[in-house]
């Protein structure tokens, strides 16, 4: 599954277009390297998302074949680290 679609399906980012913009802004890494929106997500990948207010690092547990219900979205990943950024 493409990275932008996985981020949307897993509810880590609300919209696929926002996920694509985050990739273009180099705010998302897979296994320590800057990711593109079309990169394939696989089980055991580590994804780091650098948002405006926080940095989230997750490990992929499952990659669904299609969209899933919102209540099942959290079962797709495990949060490894979550750092809140300081406000200036």
C-alpha positions, 0 to 999 in steps of 0.5 A: 500500500502506498504511504499516503494511503496508509497514513490516511487509512490508519488515521495518522493523517486525516486526508490523503492530500495532506499526507502527500503534502507532508511527504513533499515537505520531507516531514515523513521518514520510513526506516530513517530515510525521507519518504515519498508519497508513493513508497510502499509500506510493509509490515515492520517498517518504522514511520516517523511523522514530523508534524507542526506540534509533535513528532510521532514514530510508529511501527507498522503491524498490519497493512490492510488491502482496503479501507477499514473502519475507524475503530480498527485503525489503531490496530495497524500500528504501534506508537514507539515514540511521541514527542510534543514540540515546545511552543515559542 
